[in-house]
Every structure is written in structure tokens, then in C-alpha cells.
Amino acid sequence: MTEVLKVADKPGLNRWLIDQHIMAALTIPKEEAWNDHELISKVRQDANEQSKQAREKGSEVHDSLERYFSNDPSTYDLVEYSDIFHAINGVLLGEFGGRDWIAERSFSSPPGYGGKCDLHCPIAIIDFKTTEKPLDGIKCYDEHLMQGAAYKHGLGFPDAVTGNIFISTKNIGEVRLILHEDTSRHWEMFQCLLKYWQLSKNYDSSYGGKNER
């Protein structure tokens, strides 16, 4: 599913990447011997390192949440994430009541896509997003709603509500739940992206497709 969503523009991510390159250009030491080509290379290298660190931090948080919601005993050793666990648990309890949540469930779907959902129960499907940005004013983009729509149809819960929990990596313990409104349009959008992806790869990934073995 990630590969399918990649074919669509992501304005929020693009803006963040541009900001990383601007910050790198402003902050890296300027060597007199550098020509323009070398300077550009250094800016890219520095910005990519910042992106790598953000991805690694996001992976750490996702892994810890999977262990927490899977009742993994090793979670008790992750004291640095305990505030995140409590904050997310409180948000979910307040919005949905007591539920048996399932973490990181993989699925495949007849239209020809699959994925792994961060957290779900029969009435709700949640995707975690880590961010360094202030959570005040943070919003979901089309990609988030398409992902949610694809999850609920792929998991077989078409009437479930979908949403994102944004997790601050700057202010540990600060989270925000944003529920998606009607995602029917975004489900159609995702199906268009899926068809485009299949045609661009010349590969029919659907069940019973001409490329299925």
C-alpha cells in the first residue's frame, strides 16, 4: 500500500523536506574551498541525515507502541516511552471506551494491495504519526485519509471510523487524535492510485489478475 500511495503528491512531507534542506543550507559551516556543486552535495547530505534520524525515531516509537498494545512484558523496560503510552491510552479510552485493540495486523485485499495497520478494533482504525512539529494546528492530508480508507476496506471493517494519532517527538507525552470525516471520496481516490500503479508497473496485482500465479 505504501508503494501505491507514493504515486500521489504529498504536500506536507514535501514542505518538511524543503524546510530540512533550507535549514541545512543556513546552518552547515561554509568552507571557502567549496564550489557550488560541493555545497549542494553537503546540504543534501546534512538534510538527508536529519530525515534519517526522524525516520529512525518514528520507527522506535512505532515499535514501542506495538509492544505496548500487544502486552509485551518488555514494554515495562521502555520507561522513556511511558508518557506516550499513557497519553495514547487515555485518548483512546476517552473516545472509544474500553476496547480490545490489535496492533500491527498485516492484510491483503482482493483489489491487489496489502498493508500493516498500526492499531485497530472493529469500530476504529488508527495510524500513528510521529512529528517534531507543534501539535496545535496540525492536520491530516489526503494521503492520511486515503490510507485510512484503504485500511478499513482491506481489513474488512468498512463502517469503522479512521483517524491518526499524532505523537510529538519534542514534547514527550503530547499526542493528538484527529478522526477522519467521510472517507468515501478518498477510497475512490486510492482505487484510482492503485489502478495507476498497476498500469505503470504493467502488473495486475488483484486476486485473479492476469499476473497472479
Summary of the structure (lengths in Angstrom):
residues: 213
radius of gyration: 19.7
end to end distance: 20.0
largest distance: 62.4
contacts: 576
relative contact order: 0.14
helix: 52%
strand: 18%
